[in-house]
């Protein structure tokens, strides 16, 4: 049988998955609490939701998708950034086209 030690190192451990899960629950619970209790005004609540969502994206990238930003994972990082830029462009330009079409029809 062949040695799969390099493949085993690319997957996360149980501790890594539990850490990611706990961070995800915390980063989901805080905005949920802020909205349900109405503890803050709408402006700070929106800002907190967006900031915590961005942090949660990085938690998912690190703990669940195993994307590292080191020299070893540089190719994976570039591939992810390229895919993210393409998705943002497609969605952003689609919204722009739909908005412009709606404005021309009014």
BADO-236771 format. One record per residue: x, y, z of N, C-alpha, C, CB in turn; residue in three letters; residue number from 1. Coordinates in nm, 2 decimals. Glycine has a CB too. Example, Ala and Ser with C-alpha at 12.3 -4.5 7.8 and 13.67 -1.06 7.14 Angstrom:
% residues 2
[[1.32,-0.57,0.78],[1.23,-0.45,0.78],[1.32,-0.33,0.78],[1.13,-0.45,0.90],ALA,1] [[1.28,-0.22,0.71],[1.37,-0.11,0.71],[1.29,0.00,0.79],[1.41,-0.06,0.57],SER,2] 
This chain:
% residues 106
[[0.08,-0.12,0.00],[0.00,0.00,0.00],[0.09,0.12,0.00],[-0.09,0.00,0.12],UNK,1] [[0.04,0.23,-0.06],[0.11,0.35,-0.06],[0.09,0.43,0.07],[0.07,0.43,-0.19],UNK,2] [[0.19,0.52,0.09],[0.19,0.60,0.21],[0.10,0.73,0.18],[0.33,0.64,0.25],UNK,3] [[0.00,0.75,0.26],[-0.09,0.87,0.24],[-0.06,0.97,0.34],[-0.23,0.82,0.24],UNK,4] [[0.06,0.98,0.39],[0.08,1.08,0.50],[0.07,1.22,0.45],[0.22,1.06,0.56],UNK,5] [[0.10,1.25,0.33],[0.09,1.39,0.28],[-0.06,1.43,0.26],[0.16,1.41,0.14],UNK,6] [[-0.14,1.33,0.23],[-0.28,1.36,0.21],[-0.35,1.37,0.35],[-0.35,1.24,0.14],UNK,7] [[-0.30,1.30,0.45],[-0.36,1.30,0.58],[-0.33,1.44,0.65],[-0.30,1.19,0.67],UNK,8] [[-0.21,1.50,0.61],[-0.18,1.63,0.67],[-0.26,1.74,0.61],[-0.03,1.66,0.65],UNK,9] [[-0.32,1.72,0.50],[-0.40,1.83,0.44],[-0.54,1.84,0.50],[-0.41,1.81,0.29],UNK,10] [[-0.58,1.74,0.56],[-0.71,1.74,0.63],[-0.70,1.79,0.77],[-0.78,1.60,0.62],UNK,11] [[-0.80,1.85,0.82],[-0.80,1.90,0.96],[-0.82,1.80,1.06],[-0.90,2.01,0.97],UNK,12] [[-0.78,1.83,1.18],[-0.80,1.74,1.29],[-0.94,1.77,1.36],[-0.69,1.75,1.40],UNK,13] [[-0.98,1.68,1.45],[-1.10,1.70,1.52],[-1.10,1.83,1.60],[-1.13,1.58,1.61],UNK,14] [[-0.98,1.86,1.66],[-0.97,1.98,1.73],[-0.98,2.10,1.64],[-0.83,1.99,1.80],UNK,15] [[-0.93,2.10,1.52],[-0.94,2.21,1.43],[-1.09,2.23,1.39],[-0.86,2.18,1.30],UNK,16] [[-1.16,2.12,1.36],[-1.30,2.13,1.32],[-1.38,2.18,1.44],[-1.35,2.00,1.28],UNK,17] [[-1.36,2.14,1.56],[-1.43,2.19,1.68],[-1.40,2.34,1.70],[-1.40,2.11,1.80],UNK,18] [[-1.28,2.38,1.68],[-1.24,2.52,1.70],[-1.32,2.60,1.60],[-1.09,2.54,1.69],UNK,19] [[-1.32,2.56,1.47],[-1.39,2.63,1.37],[-1.54,2.63,1.40],[-1.37,2.57,1.23],UNK,20] [[-1.60,2.52,1.45],[-1.74,2.52,1.48],[-1.77,2.61,1.59],[-1.78,2.38,1.51],UNK,21] [[-1.69,2.62,1.69],[-1.72,2.70,1.81],[-1.71,2.85,1.76],[-1.62,2.68,1.92],UNK,22] [[-1.61,2.89,1.68],[-1.60,3.02,1.63],[-1.72,3.06,1.55],[-1.47,3.04,1.55],UNK,23] [[-1.77,2.96,1.46],[-1.88,2.99,1.38],[-2.01,3.01,1.46],[-1.90,2.87,1.28],UNK,24] [[-2.03,2.93,1.56],[-2.14,2.95,1.65],[-2.14,3.09,1.72],[-2.15,2.84,1.75],UNK,25] [[-2.02,3.13,1.77],[-2.01,3.25,1.84],[-2.03,3.37,1.74],[-1.87,3.27,1.90],UNK,26] [[-1.97,3.36,1.62],[-1.99,3.47,1.52],[-2.12,3.47,1.46],[-1.88,3.45,1.41],UNK,27] [[-2.20,3.37,1.47],[-2.34,3.37,1.43],[-2.43,3.42,1.54],[-2.39,3.23,1.38],UNK,28] [[-2.40,3.38,1.67],[-2.48,3.41,1.78],[-2.48,3.56,1.82],[-2.44,3.33,1.90],UNK,29] [[-2.37,3.62,1.80],[-2.36,3.77,1.84],[-2.45,3.85,1.75],[-2.21,3.81,1.82],UNK,30] [[-2.45,3.84,1.62],[-2.54,3.92,1.54],[-2.69,3.88,1.57],[-2.51,3.91,1.40],UNK,31] [[-2.71,3.75,1.59],[-2.85,3.71,1.62],[-2.90,3.78,1.74],[-2.85,3.56,1.63],UNK,32] [[-2.81,3.78,1.85],[-2.85,3.84,1.97],[-2.87,3.99,1.95],[-2.74,3.82,2.08],UNK,33] [[-2.79,4.05,1.88],[-2.80,4.20,1.85],[-2.93,4.23,1.79],[-2.68,4.25,1.77],UNK,34] [[-2.97,4.15,1.69],[-3.10,4.18,1.62],[-3.22,4.15,1.71],[-3.10,4.10,1.49],UNK,35] [[-3.21,4.03,1.77],[-3.33,3.99,1.85],[-3.36,4.08,1.97],[-3.31,3.85,1.90],UNK,36] [[-3.25,4.13,2.04],[-3.27,4.21,2.16],[-3.28,4.36,2.12],[-3.16,4.19,2.26],UNK,37] [[-3.25,4.40,2.00],[-3.25,4.54,1.96],[-3.17,4.62,2.06],[-3.39,4.59,1.95],UNK,38] [[-3.05,4.57,2.10],[-2.97,4.63,2.20],[-2.90,4.76,2.15],[-2.86,4.53,2.26],UNK,39] [[-2.88,4.76,2.02],[-2.81,4.87,1.96],[-2.90,4.94,1.85],[-2.68,4.83,1.90],UNK,40] [[-2.86,5.05,1.80],[-2.93,5.12,1.69],[-2.91,5.04,1.56],[-2.89,5.27,1.67],UNK,41] [[-2.98,5.07,1.46],[-2.97,5.00,1.33],[-2.83,5.01,1.27],[-3.07,5.04,1.23],UNK,42] [[-2.77,5.13,1.27],[-2.64,5.15,1.21],[-2.53,5.06,1.27],[-2.60,5.29,1.22],UNK,43] [[-2.51,5.07,1.40],[-2.40,4.98,1.46],[-2.44,4.83,1.44],[-2.39,5.01,1.60],UNK,44] [[-2.56,4.80,1.44],[-2.60,4.66,1.42],[-2.56,4.61,1.28],[-2.75,4.64,1.44],UNK,45] [[-2.59,4.69,1.18],[-2.56,4.66,1.04],[-2.41,4.64,1.03],[-2.61,4.76,0.94],UNK,46] [[-2.33,4.74,1.08],[-2.19,4.74,1.07],[-2.13,4.61,1.14],[-2.13,4.86,1.14],UNK,47] [[-2.18,4.58,1.26],[-2.14,4.46,1.33],[-2.17,4.33,1.26],[-2.20,4.45,1.47],UNK,48] [[-2.29,4.32,1.19],[-2.32,4.21,1.12],[-2.23,4.19,1.00],[-2.47,4.22,1.07],UNK,49] [[-2.20,4.29,0.93],[-2.11,4.28,0.81],[-1.97,4.25,0.86],[-2.10,4.42,0.74],UNK,50] [[-1.91,4.31,0.96],[-1.78,4.28,1.01],[-1.77,4.14,1.06],[-1.74,4.38,1.12],UNK,51] [[-1.87,4.09,1.14],[-1.86,3.96,1.19],[-1.88,3.85,1.08],[-1.97,3.94,1.29],UNK,52] [[-1.96,3.89,0.97],[-1.97,3.80,0.85],[-1.83,3.79,0.78],[-2.07,3.85,0.76],UNK,53] [[-1.76,3.90,0.77],[-1.63,3.89,0.71],[-1.53,3.80,0.79],[-1.57,4.03,0.69],UNK,54] [[-1.54,3.82,0.92],[-1.45,3.74,1.01],[-1.49,3.59,1.00],[-1.46,3.78,1.16],UNK,55] [[-1.62,3.56,0.99],[-1.67,3.43,0.97],[-1.62,3.36,0.84],[-1.82,3.42,0.99],UNK,56] [[-1.62,3.44,0.74],[-1.57,3.39,0.61],[-1.42,3.34,0.63],[-1.57,3.50,0.50],UNK,57] [[-1.34,3.42,0.69],[-1.20,3.38,0.72],[-1.19,3.26,0.81],[-1.12,3.49,0.78],UNK,58] [[-1.28,3.25,0.91],[-1.29,3.13,0.99],[-1.32,3.00,0.91],[-1.39,3.14,1.11],UNK,59] [[-1.41,3.01,0.82],[-1.45,2.90,0.73],[-1.34,2.86,0.64],[-1.58,2.93,0.66],UNK,60] [[-1.27,2.97,0.58],[-1.16,2.94,0.49],[-1.05,2.87,0.57],[-1.11,3.07,0.43],UNK,61] [[-1.02,2.91,0.69],[-0.91,2.85,0.76],[-0.94,2.71,0.82],[-0.86,2.94,0.87],UNK,62] [[-1.05,2.70,0.89],[-1.08,2.57,0.96],[-1.15,2.47,0.88],[-1.16,2.60,1.08],UNK,63] [[-1.23,2.50,0.78],[-1.31,2.41,0.71],[-1.26,2.38,0.57],[-1.46,2.45,0.70],UNK,64] [[-1.22,2.49,0.50],[-1.16,2.47,0.37],[-1.01,2.45,0.37],[-1.20,2.59,0.28],UNK,65] [[-0.95,2.47,0.48],[-0.80,2.45,0.50],[-0.72,2.53,0.41],[-0.77,2.30,0.48],UNK,66] [[-0.77,2.65,0.38],[-0.69,2.75,0.30],[-0.59,2.82,0.39],[-0.79,2.84,0.22],UNK,67] [[-0.46,2.80,0.36],[-0.37,2.87,0.44],[-0.30,2.98,0.35],[-0.26,2.78,0.50],UNK,68] [[-0.26,3.08,0.41],[-0.20,3.20,0.33],[-0.05,3.20,0.34],[-0.26,3.33,0.38],UNK,69] [[0.01,3.08,0.36],[0.16,3.07,0.37],[0.22,3.05,0.24],[0.20,2.96,0.47],UNK,70] [[0.35,3.03,0.23],[0.42,3.00,0.10],[0.38,2.87,0.05],[0.57,3.01,0.12],UNK,71] [[0.35,2.77,0.13],[0.31,2.64,0.09],[0.18,2.64,0.02],[0.32,2.54,0.20],UNK,72] [[0.08,2.72,0.07],[-0.05,2.73,0.01],[-0.08,2.84,-0.08],[-0.15,2.73,0.12],UNK,73] [[0.03,2.89,-0.14],[0.02,3.01,-0.23],[-0.07,2.98,-0.35],[0.16,3.06,-0.27],UNK,74] [[-0.05,2.87,-0.41],[-0.13,2.84,-0.53],[-0.28,2.82,-0.50],[-0.08,2.70,-0.59],UNK,75] [[-0.31,2.76,-0.38],[-0.45,2.75,-0.34],[-0.51,2.89,-0.31],[-0.46,2.66,-0.22],UNK,76] [[-0.43,2.98,-0.25],[-0.47,3.11,-0.22],[-0.50,3.19,-0.35],[-0.37,3.18,-0.14],UNK,77] [[-0.41,3.18,-0.45],[-0.43,3.25,-0.57],[-0.55,3.20,-0.65],[-0.31,3.24,-0.66],UNK,78] [[-0.57,3.07,-0.64],[-0.69,3.01,-0.71],[-0.82,3.06,-0.64],[-0.68,2.86,-0.70],UNK,79] [[-0.82,3.06,-0.51],[-0.94,3.11,-0.44],[-0.97,3.26,-0.47],[-0.92,3.09,-0.29],UNK,80] [[-0.86,3.34,-0.47],[-0.88,3.48,-0.49],[-0.93,3.50,-0.63],[-0.75,3.56,-0.47],UNK,81] [[-0.88,3.43,-0.73],[-0.92,3.44,-0.87],[-1.07,3.41,-0.88],[-0.84,3.35,-0.96],UNK,82] [[-1.11,3.29,-0.82],[-1.25,3.25,-0.82],[-1.34,3.35,-0.75],[-1.27,3.11,-0.75],UNK,83] [[-1.30,3.41,-0.64],[-1.38,3.51,-0.57],[-1.40,3.64,-0.65],[-1.31,3.55,-0.44],UNK,84] [[-1.29,3.68,-0.72],[-1.30,3.80,-0.81],[-1.40,3.78,-0.92],[-1.16,3.84,-0.86],UNK,85] [[-1.39,3.66,-0.98],[-1.48,3.63,-1.09],[-1.63,3.63,-1.04],[-1.44,3.49,-1.16],UNK,86] [[-1.65,3.57,-0.93],[-1.79,3.56,-0.88],[-1.84,3.70,-0.84],[-1.79,3.47,-0.75],UNK,87] [[-1.75,3.78,-0.78],[-1.79,3.92,-0.75],[-1.82,4.00,-0.87],[-1.68,3.99,-0.66],UNK,88] [[-1.74,3.98,-0.98],[-1.76,4.05,-1.10],[-1.90,4.01,-1.17],[-1.65,4.03,-1.20],UNK,89] [[-1.92,3.88,-1.17],[-2.04,3.83,-1.23],[-2.17,3.88,-1.16],[-2.04,3.67,-1.24],UNK,90] [[-2.17,3.87,-1.03],[-2.28,3.91,-0.95],[-2.29,4.06,-0.96],[-2.27,3.87,-0.80],UNK,91] [[-2.18,4.14,-0.94],[-2.19,4.28,-0.94],[-2.23,4.34,-1.07],[-2.05,4.34,-0.91],UNK,92] [[-2.18,4.28,-1.18],[-2.22,4.33,-1.31],[-2.36,4.29,-1.35],[-2.12,4.28,-1.42],UNK,93] [[-2.41,4.18,-1.30],[-2.55,4.14,-1.32],[-2.64,4.24,-1.25],[-2.57,3.99,-1.27],UNK,94] [[-2.61,4.27,-1.13],[-2.69,4.37,-1.06],[-2.69,4.50,-1.13],[-2.64,4.38,-0.91],UNK,95] [[-2.57,4.54,-1.18],[-2.56,4.67,-1.25],[-2.65,4.67,-1.37],[-2.42,4.70,-1.28],UNK,96] [[-2.64,4.56,-1.45],[-2.72,4.55,-1.57],[-2.87,4.55,-1.54],[-2.68,4.42,-1.65],UNK,97] [[-2.91,4.48,-1.44],[-3.05,4.47,-1.40],[-3.10,4.61,-1.36],[-3.08,4.37,-1.29],UNK,98] [[-3.02,4.68,-1.28],[-3.05,4.81,-1.23],[-3.06,4.91,-1.35],[-2.95,4.87,-1.13],UNK,99] [[-2.97,4.91,-1.44],[-2.97,5.00,-1.55],[-3.09,4.97,-1.64],[-2.84,4.98,-1.64],UNK,100] [[-3.12,4.84,-1.66],[-3.24,4.80,-1.74],[-3.37,4.85,-1.68],[-3.25,4.65,-1.76],UNK,101] [[-3.38,4.84,-1.55],[-3.49,4.89,-1.48],[-3.50,5.04,-1.48],[-3.49,4.85,-1.33],UNK,102] [[-3.39,5.11,-1.47],[-3.39,5.26,-1.48],[-3.44,5.30,-1.62],[-3.25,5.31,-1.45],UNK,103] [[-3.40,5.23,-1.73],[-3.43,5.27,-1.86],[-3.58,5.25,-1.89],[-3.35,5.19,-1.96],UNK,104] [[-3.64,5.15,-1.82],[-3.78,5.12,-1.84],[-3.88,5.22,-1.77],[-3.81,4.98,-1.80],UNK,105] [[-3.83,5.29,-1.67],[-3.91,5.38,-1.59],[-3.93,5.51,-1.66],[-3.85,5.40,-1.46],UNK,106] 
